[in-house]
Amino acid sequence: MSSSMDNRVLALAGVAQALQQVRRIAETGQSEAATVRTAMDSVFRIDAESPVQVYGAVADLAQGLRLLHNYFRSQGTDEMLPRLALAVLQLERRFVKEPATVAAVASGIEAAARQAGTLGDSAHPDVLSALGGLYADTISHLRPRVMVQGNPHYLGQAGVVAEIRALLLAAVRSAVLWRQLGGSLWDFLFSKRAMIEAVERALR
């Protein structure tokens, strides 16, 4: 996994995987602990030397890679997921142009990382609450706002809302990484075949 496209699809898989959990929690109130932990770990690994190190291992992105594969082959089953992903990619463009917001998020992530270290779990409810609060105080004020639809019963629960916001923060982090690796929306128009091939290499 060394080519630029191979690296870019890993970051994009990180976006998709975090947002799939957002969709799942919004609809069912439940998340997959291991997948949420992968997303939270990626938020804290700011200085990792490669995308693989950001997420831990390619295998930890298998869900996201399969989502991309299905999307590129027009076999996706959740119509809301691509819309959420596009909103996050647009939000990332706005986010990186707001230095004060970027600085506030970086400071908040440092504090949450210390908390995660003390608790010994990057996906501890207290850490999710801290990261969710950070998102609410900073990125959520930017436009376009990412609108999450789901079951009102679950979307009315503070813990569910905090976890959704923490995962949206993780999705934005992956979107930032994707851009840093040279990704752009043009990839979807002109590099679709290369992206499919990169996804298939990663899934082998």
N, C-alpha and C positions, 0 to 999 in steps of 0.2 A: 504494500500500500504506500507508494511513494509519489505517484504522479499528482499534479495539482488537482485534477478532476477527482481522483480517488479520495483525496483529502476533503475536497469540497462536499462530496456526497455524504461523508461522515458527519460533517457539521449540519447538513440539511436533514440527515436522519435524526440528529439530535433535536432539531426543531420539531419534526414530525412526531417523534416519540413522546416528547414532553406534552405536545398538544393532544395526542391521543389520550394521555392520562387525564388531561383537563376535561376532555369530552366524557370520558368514562366516569370521573368523579361527579361531574355536573348532572349526569343522567342517573347514576346509581348510588352516589355517596361513598363509593369504595374505590380504592386505588391499589395498584400492585406495588408493594413495598420496595422490592428490588429495583423496579424501573424508576420509581420516584427517587431512590437513593442515587442511581446513576445520574439523574438530572441534577440533583442537588450537589453531588460531587463535582459536576462540570462547572457549576457556578463558582465553587471555591478554588478550582485549579486554574487560576488566572495566568500563572506563569509556566504552564506546561509547555514542553518543547514540541509537541506534535498533537494533532487531533486525537490520535489513539490514546495518548496519555490523558487528555482532557476527560475522556469518557471511561477510561480504565482498560477497555479492550474492545476490539471490533465486535466480538460476540455480544457485548452488553448493548449494542445498538441494533441487534437483529430485528427487533420489532419495527424500529424506524426504517430500516433498510427495506423490509418487506412492504411497509406502507408506501415508500417511494416507488418500489418496483410495481406495485399494483396501480399506483396513480399514473405512472408513465405508460402503462399498458391499458389504461382506461378501465381498470378492474376494481377501483376503489369502491367501497360500500358506504362510506360516510361522506355525504355531500358537504357537510359543514367543515370538515377537516381542512380541505384545500383553502376554503375561505378564511379560516382562522390563520392558516399559515401565511397567506398573502397579507393579511392585516398585520401580522407580526413582522414580516419582512419590510413592510412600509413603515411600521412604527420604529424599527431599528434605524432607518434612514433619518428619522426626526431625532431620535435619541442621541445619536453620535454627534449631532450638530448643536447639542445643548451642553456645553462644558460644565455648567453648574450642576446639572442633573447627573451627568456622568460621574462627577466627583462625589456627589452625595451617595450615589449607588455604590461606588467603590468603597467608600468609608463604611457604609452599612454592611456590605459583604464582609469586610474585614472583621467587624464586630460579631457578625453571625458566625464567621469561621471560628473565632475564639470560643464562642458559645458551643458550637458543634464539637470542638475539641474537648471542652470540659465535659460535655454530656456523652461523648464517645459515639455520636450518631448524627450524621449529616441530615437525616430525615426525621429526627426527633420532632414531636409536635411543637415544642418550644422554638426550635430552629425554623420550622415551616411558618410558624406564627410571625417570627421576626422578619423573615424574608418576604412573607406576604404583606406585612406592614410596610416594609421598605418599598415594595412595588407600588402599593396604594399611595404612599407619600410622594413618590417621584414619577416613575414612568407612566402611571395611570392618568396623570394630568396632561400627557401629550396627546396629540391627535395624529392619526386616527385612533380612537379608543378601540381596544379589542373587546368585542361584545361576546360574552359566553352565554349560550342558551342551554337550558336543561330543566330538570325537575325542580319546581319552586320549593318543594319540601326540603331538598338538600341545599339549594342555593340560599336558603334562609339560615343555614347553620354556620356559625362563625368559623369553626374548624375547617369545614369544607371550603369556605371562601378563602381562608388563609392558604390552604394547600393549593387551590387553583391559582391564586396570585403568585405563590412561590414558583409554581411550574411555568407560569407565563414569564416570570423573570428568567428562568432557565432557558425558555424558548428564545427570548431576546438575546441571551448570552450566546446561544448557538448561532443565531442570525448574525450577530456581530462577528463571530468566528468565520462564518461563511463568507462574509464580505471581505474580511481580512485575508482570506485565502484566494480572493479574486472572483468570488461568486457574484453574479448579478442576475436580474430577471431575464436578461438576454439568453442565459443558459437554457431556460425553458423553451425558447423559440428556436435557437440555432444549435444547441449542443445536446439535444434530447438523446440522440443515439449514444453519444459519449457518456452521458449520465447513466443511461440504462446499463451500458457495459461496465461502468465503474461500480454500480450497485451490485451487478451480478458477480463481479470479482470479489467484492467484499463479503457476499453471502456464501461463497464457496467454502 
